[in-house]
Amino acid sequence: MPAGNSTADGDAHASAGRPIVVYNGESNRAAHDHATCREIARGLAVIKGSAFAGEYDAHANYGRRPYFVPTDTLIGIDEARALGIVSDTDLFGGVVPYAFVATKCISHPLVDERAKAPEGWSEAFGERVRDAVLEGYAAFATDDAMRAGLRLFAHGPVRIKRALGIGGHGQTVVRDERALERALADADVGEVARYGIALEQDLVDVTTHSVGQARVDDLVASYCGTQRLTCNNHGQQVYGGSDLLVARGGYDELLALNPAPAKRRAVLQACCYDKAAFDCYAGLLASRRNYDVVEGVDAAGVRRCGVLEQSWRVGGASGAEVAALAAFRDDASLDAVHASSTEVYGAHVSPPSGAAVYYDGVDERAGPLMKYVQVARDVHA
């Protein structure tokens, strides 16, 4: 299995020493997400032996082309090139040719031949990932979403997922036609037209696997693991961190560590999804890739497993990814580590001994929150 859209070693070494900048663009993420992105950028600057130059200023003279750490996946190949981003050595994150490609909506096909398709839509992608995802549909009009939901009821309850929802937000489970109508009546028509909305079979008793890869210059780390939930300051269950087995190198090196069967299956499904995306959407590039793969039980009592969505930007596991890359850089003999990222809500939180804190503050939306990462080197195949 390929490690990804790699670049020549000469290009990778040439990128060392470039100033590291955070690129927020039009992002409206919470303040803690922006602060986290800055800390990730600081960590990448250390790995690359470069200076952290803060947030990108189009009028600044950086001396050399900056290396970008975008808060969100960049949309538009021409827009990225205008920033000087032409390959995966130019950023920690990704670039997509169309807005919907950065969302969970690419995971599923359209419901029928009448359904509206956005410019750039790939029917081939849905065919190629059919066995790597759950039963579901993407829709770019609420009428299409209604037909899709009614068809999916044959598989049990339906989960409706806003394309721009993050960390489980913007999702609703419906069990009958009236509930489906109410849920779609609340959808933003403009958002659906541009980004889409996803509908898929709902599972219970779920485990969410994380599979991904991070590339910085000539360092590559590939990983698999599981996500944890935690209770936020509003009493809701939200993302609480990831526990990862990280290998130096590509997915072949990761599989050589003999992960548990469920994790191996998740890696293989993520590899299928990853290759299909880069084959079917021309211009797509990413140095940071993460795939959420769900495992659970459907309405018929059958255990299912499939890729939910991709993330080609700084995400919840990025603190662990960067910490693992730093460990590989510092010790050339190190082939694998266990790395974990943790998010804890509430005041007066104390991190474990040896943990590296990369956010500790009171966010205007989330309230008091701490994020930290831990790395252990006692990995045995």
C-alpha positions as CSV (number, residue, x, y, z in Angstrom):
1,M,0.0,0.0,0.0
2,P,1.4,3.4,-0.9
3,A,2.3,5.9,1.8
4,G,0.6,8.7,0.0
5,N,1.3,11.3,-2.6
6,S,5.0,11.5,-1.7
7,T,7.4,14.1,-3.1
8,A,11.1,13.7,-3.9
9,D,13.6,13.8,-1.1
10,G,15.3,16.8,-2.6
11,D,12.0,18.8,-2.5
12,A,11.4,17.7,1.1
13,H,14.8,18.8,2.2
14,A,14.4,22.1,0.3
15,S,11.4,22.9,2.4
16,A,13.4,22.9,5.6
17,G,13.9,26.4,7.1
18,R,10.8,27.9,5.6
19,P,8.9,30.1,8.0
20,I,5.8,28.3,9.5
21,V,2.6,30.3,9.3
22,V,-1.0,29.6,10.5
23,Y,-3.6,30.2,7.8
24,N,-7.1,30.9,9.1
25,G,-8.8,32.2,5.9
26,E,-12.5,32.6,6.5
27,S,-12.6,30.0,9.3
28,N,-15.2,30.5,12.0
29,R,-14.0,27.8,14.3
30,A,-13.9,28.3,18.1
31,A,-11.1,30.2,19.7
32,H,-9.6,27.0,21.2
33,D,-9.4,25.4,17.7
34,H,-7.4,28.4,16.5
35,A,-5.1,28.3,19.6
36,T,-4.6,24.6,19.0
37,C,-3.7,25.2,15.4
38,R,-1.0,27.7,16.5
39,E,0.5,25.2,19.0
40,I,0.5,22.5,16.3
41,A,2.3,25.0,14.0
42,R,4.9,25.7,16.8
43,G,5.5,21.9,17.1
44,L,6.0,21.6,13.4
45,A,8.4,24.5,13.4
46,V,10.6,22.6,15.8
47,I,10.5,19.4,13.8
48,K,11.4,21.3,10.6
49,G,14.1,23.5,12.2
50,S,12.2,26.6,11.1
51,A,10.8,29.7,12.7
52,F,7.2,30.1,13.7
53,A,6.0,33.3,12.1
54,G,2.5,33.5,13.5
55,E,-0.6,34.0,11.4
56,Y,-0.1,34.5,7.6
57,D,0.1,38.1,6.4
58,A,-0.3,38.5,2.6
59,H,1.7,41.7,2.8
60,A,4.6,40.4,4.8
61,N,8.0,39.7,3.4
62,Y,8.9,36.2,4.7
63,G,12.1,35.9,2.7
64,R,11.1,32.4,1.6
65,R,7.8,30.8,0.7
66,P,6.0,30.0,3.9
67,Y,5.0,26.5,5.0
68,F,1.3,26.7,5.8
69,V,-0.7,25.2,8.7
70,P,-4.4,25.9,7.7
71,T,-7.1,25.7,10.3
72,D,-9.4,24.2,7.6
73,T,-9.0,22.2,4.4
74,L,-8.2,24.7,1.7
75,I,-10.8,24.9,-1.1
76,G,-9.7,25.6,-4.6
77,I,-6.6,24.6,-6.4
78,D,-6.0,28.0,-7.9
79,E,-6.5,29.7,-4.5
80,A,-3.9,27.4,-3.0
81,R,-1.4,28.1,-5.8
82,A,-1.9,31.8,-5.3
83,L,-0.5,31.2,-1.7
84,G,2.4,29.2,-3.1
85,I,1.0,25.8,-2.2
86,V,1.6,23.4,-5.1
87,S,2.5,20.1,-3.3
88,D,2.1,18.4,0.0
89,T,5.5,19.8,1.2
90,D,4.0,23.2,1.3
91,L,1.4,22.6,4.1
92,F,0.3,20.5,7.0
93,G,-3.2,19.8,5.8
94,G,-4.9,19.5,2.5
95,V,-6.3,21.2,-0.6
96,V,-9.5,20.1,-2.4
97,P,-10.8,21.1,-5.8
98,Y,-14.4,21.7,-4.7
99,A,-16.0,22.6,-1.3
100,F,-18.0,19.3,-1.0
101,V,-14.8,17.2,-1.4
102,A,-13.7,18.3,2.1
103,T,-16.9,17.1,3.7
104,K,-18.4,13.7,4.8
105,C,-20.8,13.9,1.8
106,I,-18.3,12.3,-0.6
107,S,-18.6,9.0,1.4
108,H,-21.9,8.1,-0.3
109,P,-23.5,8.1,-3.8
110,L,-26.5,10.1,-4.9
111,V,-29.9,8.5,-4.4
112,D,-30.9,8.2,-8.0
113,E,-30.4,9.7,-11.5
114,R,-32.8,12.6,-10.7
115,A,-30.6,13.8,-7.9
116,K,-28.7,17.1,-8.2
117,A,-25.0,16.7,-8.5
118,P,-22.5,19.6,-7.8
119,E,-19.8,20.5,-10.3
120,G,-16.9,18.0,-10.0
121,W,-19.0,15.2,-8.5
122,S,-17.4,11.8,-9.0
123,E,-19.8,8.8,-9.4
124,A,-16.7,6.5,-9.7
125,F,-15.7,7.4,-6.1
126,G,-18.9,6.0,-4.6
127,E,-18.6,2.8,-6.6
128,R,-15.0,2.3,-5.5
129,V,-15.7,2.8,-1.8
130,R,-19.0,0.9,-1.7
131,D,-17.5,-1.9,0.5
132,A,-15.6,0.5,2.7
133,V,-18.5,2.6,3.9
134,L,-22.0,2.1,5.5
135,E,-25.2,2.2,3.6
136,G,-26.0,5.8,2.8
137,Y,-26.5,8.7,0.4
138,A,-25.3,12.2,-0.2
139,A,-27.8,14.9,-1.2
140,F,-27.4,18.4,-2.5
141,A,-31.1,19.3,-2.3
142,T,-33.6,18.6,0.4
143,D,-36.0,16.8,-2.0
144,D,-33.2,14.4,-2.9
145,A,-32.4,14.0,0.8
146,M,-36.1,13.1,1.5
147,R,-36.0,10.3,-1.1
148,A,-32.7,9.1,0.2
149,G,-34.0,8.9,3.8
150,L,-37.1,7.1,2.9
151,R,-35.1,4.5,1.0
152,L,-32.6,4.1,3.9
153,F,-35.4,3.2,6.4
154,A,-35.2,-0.3,4.9
155,H,-31.9,-0.6,6.9
156,G,-33.4,0.9,10.2
157,P,-33.0,4.3,11.8
158,V,-31.3,7.0,9.6
159,R,-28.6,9.3,10.8
160,I,-28.7,12.8,9.1
161,K,-25.4,14.6,9.1
162,R,-24.7,18.2,8.2
163,A,-21.7,18.4,6.0
164,L,-20.1,21.1,8.1
165,G,-20.7,19.4,11.5
166,I,-17.6,18.6,13.5
167,G,-17.1,16.2,16.3
168,G,-20.6,14.7,16.2
169,H,-22.3,18.1,16.1
170,G,-25.0,18.7,13.5
171,Q,-26.3,15.1,13.5
172,T,-29.8,13.8,14.1
173,V,-31.2,10.3,14.1
174,V,-34.7,9.8,12.7
175,R,-36.9,6.8,12.8
176,D,-39.9,7.7,10.6
177,E,-41.1,9.9,7.7
178,R,-42.4,12.7,9.9
179,A,-39.2,13.0,11.9
180,L,-37.3,13.0,8.6
181,E,-39.4,15.8,7.2
182,R,-38.9,17.9,10.4
183,A,-35.1,17.4,10.3
184,L,-34.8,18.4,6.7
185,A,-37.1,21.4,7.2
186,D,-34.4,22.8,9.5
187,A,-31.6,22.3,7.0
188,D,-29.9,25.4,5.5
189,V,-30.8,25.2,1.8
190,G,-27.7,27.2,0.7
191,E,-25.4,25.0,2.8
192,V,-26.9,21.8,1.4
193,A,-26.6,23.1,-2.2
194,R,-22.9,23.9,-1.8
195,Y,-21.6,21.3,0.7
196,G,-24.3,18.7,0.7
197,I,-25.9,16.7,3.5
198,A,-25.3,13.0,4.3
199,L,-27.8,10.3,5.3
200,E,-26.6,6.9,6.4
201,Q,-27.8,3.9,8.4
202,D,-27.4,4.4,12.2
203,L,-25.4,2.0,14.3
204,V,-25.4,1.3,18.1
205,D,-22.7,0.0,20.4
206,V,-20.2,1.8,18.3
207,T,-16.4,2.1,18.4
208,T,-14.8,4.8,16.3
209,H,-11.4,3.9,14.9
210,S,-8.9,6.6,13.8
211,V,-6.7,5.8,10.8
212,G,-4.3,8.3,9.3
213,Q,-1.0,9.5,8.1
214,A,1.1,12.6,8.6
215,R,4.0,13.7,6.4
216,V,6.4,16.4,7.2
217,D,9.4,16.7,4.8
218,D,11.0,13.2,4.8
219,L,9.2,12.1,8.0
220,V,6.1,9.9,7.6
221,A,4.0,8.5,10.4
222,S,1.0,6.2,9.9
223,Y,-1.4,5.2,12.6
224,C,-4.5,3.4,13.8
225,G,-6.3,3.6,17.1
226,T,-9.6,4.5,18.7
227,Q,-11.4,7.6,19.8
228,R,-12.8,8.4,23.3
229,L,-15.8,10.4,24.3
230,T,-16.0,12.8,27.2
231,C,-18.7,15.1,28.7
232,N,-18.3,18.8,27.8
233,N,-19.3,21.7,30.0
234,H,-22.8,21.6,28.7
235,G,-23.4,17.9,29.6
236,Q,-23.0,16.6,26.1
237,Q,-20.9,13.7,24.9
238,V,-18.2,14.9,22.6
239,Y,-14.8,14.0,21.3
240,G,-12.4,13.4,24.2
241,G,-9.2,12.2,22.5
242,S,-7.6,9.4,20.5
243,D,-5.3,6.5,21.5
244,L,-3.0,5.7,18.6
245,L,-0.4,3.1,17.5
246,V,1.9,5.0,15.3
247,A,4.5,3.5,12.9
248,R,7.3,5.2,11.2
249,G,6.6,5.0,7.4
250,G,3.5,4.1,5.5
251,Y,0.5,1.8,6.0
252,D,2.6,-1.3,5.2
253,E,4.8,-0.5,8.1
254,L,1.8,0.1,10.3
255,L,0.2,-3.3,9.4
256,A,3.6,-5.0,10.0
257,L,3.0,-4.1,13.7
258,N,0.1,-6.6,13.7
259,P,-2.7,-4.4,15.0
260,A,-5.8,-6.1,16.3
261,P,-8.2,-7.6,13.6
262,A,-10.7,-4.8,14.0
263,K,-8.0,-2.1,13.6
264,R,-6.5,-4.0,10.6
265,R,-9.9,-4.0,8.9
266,A,-10.3,-0.2,9.6
267,V,-6.8,0.4,8.1
268,L,-7.7,-1.5,5.0
269,Q,-11.0,0.3,4.5
270,A,-9.3,3.7,5.1
271,C,-6.6,2.8,2.5
272,C,-9.4,2.0,0.0
273,Y,-11.1,5.3,0.7
274,D,-7.9,7.2,0.6
275,K,-6.7,5.8,-2.8
276,A,-10.2,6.3,-4.3
277,A,-10.3,10.0,-3.2
278,F,-6.9,10.8,-4.7
279,D,-7.7,8.9,-7.9
280,C,-11.1,10.4,-8.5
281,Y,-10.7,14.0,-7.5
282,A,-7.9,15.6,-9.6
283,G,-5.8,18.2,-7.8
284,L,-6.5,16.8,-4.3
285,L,-3.4,16.9,-2.1
286,A,-2.8,16.3,1.6
287,S,0.1,15.9,3.9
288,R,-2.2,15.2,6.9
289,R,-4.9,12.6,6.4
290,N,-7.3,11.2,9.0
291,Y,-10.2,8.8,8.5
292,D,-12.9,8.0,11.0
293,V,-14.0,4.4,10.7
294,V,-17.0,3.3,12.7
295,E,-17.7,-0.2,14.0
296,G,-21.1,-1.1,15.4
297,V,-24.3,-3.0,15.2
298,D,-27.1,-2.2,12.7
299,A,-30.9,-2.5,13.2
300,A,-30.8,-6.2,12.2
301,G,-28.2,-7.0,14.8
302,V,-25.4,-7.3,12.2
303,R,-22.0,-5.9,13.0
304,R,-20.9,-3.3,10.4
305,C,-17.7,-1.4,9.8
306,G,-17.1,1.5,7.4
307,V,-15.4,4.9,6.9
308,L,-17.5,7.8,8.0
309,E,-15.5,10.7,6.8
310,Q,-12.1,12.1,6.1
311,S,-10.2,15.0,7.6
312,W,-7.4,16.7,5.6
313,R,-6.7,19.5,8.1
314,V,-5.5,19.9,11.7
315,G,-7.8,17.7,13.8
316,G,-8.3,16.3,17.2
317,A,-5.5,13.7,16.8
318,S,-3.0,16.2,15.3
319,G,-1.3,16.8,18.7
320,A,-0.5,13.1,18.9
321,E,0.6,13.0,15.3
322,V,3.1,15.8,15.7
323,A,4.4,14.4,19.0
324,A,5.0,11.0,17.2
325,L,6.8,12.7,14.3
326,A,9.0,14.6,16.8
327,A,9.9,11.3,18.5
328,F,10.8,9.7,15.2
329,R,13.0,12.7,14.3
330,D,14.8,12.6,17.7
331,D,15.5,8.9,17.6
332,A,16.4,7.3,14.2
333,S,16.1,3.8,15.7
334,L,12.5,4.3,16.8
335,D,10.0,2.5,14.5
336,A,6.8,2.9,16.5
337,V,5.2,4.7,19.4
338,H,1.9,4.8,21.3
339,A,0.6,8.4,21.2
340,S,-2.6,9.8,22.7
341,S,-4.4,13.1,22.6
342,T,-6.8,14.0,25.4
343,E,-9.4,16.8,25.8
344,V,-10.8,17.4,29.3
345,Y,-13.5,19.9,30.1
346,G,-14.0,21.7,33.4
347,A,-12.0,24.0,35.7
348,H,-9.0,23.0,37.8
349,V,-7.8,20.1,35.6
350,S,-4.3,18.7,36.2
351,P,-2.6,16.9,33.4
352,P,-0.8,13.6,34.0
353,S,2.9,13.6,34.8
354,G,4.9,13.8,31.5
355,A,2.0,15.1,29.4
356,A,2.6,18.0,27.1
357,V,-0.3,20.5,27.3
358,Y,-1.1,22.4,24.1
359,Y,-4.2,24.2,25.2
360,D,-5.4,25.3,28.7
361,G,-7.9,28.1,28.8
362,V,-11.5,29.2,28.8
363,D,-13.0,29.2,25.4
364,E,-15.9,31.6,24.7
365,R,-18.0,28.7,23.3
366,A,-16.7,25.6,25.0
367,G,-15.8,27.0,28.5
368,P,-12.8,25.7,30.5
369,L,-10.9,23.1,28.5
370,M,-7.5,21.4,28.5
371,K,-5.8,19.5,25.7
372,Y,-2.7,17.5,26.2
373,V,-0.7,14.7,24.5
374,Q,1.3,11.7,25.8
375,V,3.9,9.5,24.0
376,A,5.1,6.1,25.1
377,R,7.9,4.2,23.3
378,D,7.3,0.7,24.7
379,V,5.7,-0.7,21.5
380,H,6.0,-4.4,20.8
381,A,4.9,-6.0,17.5
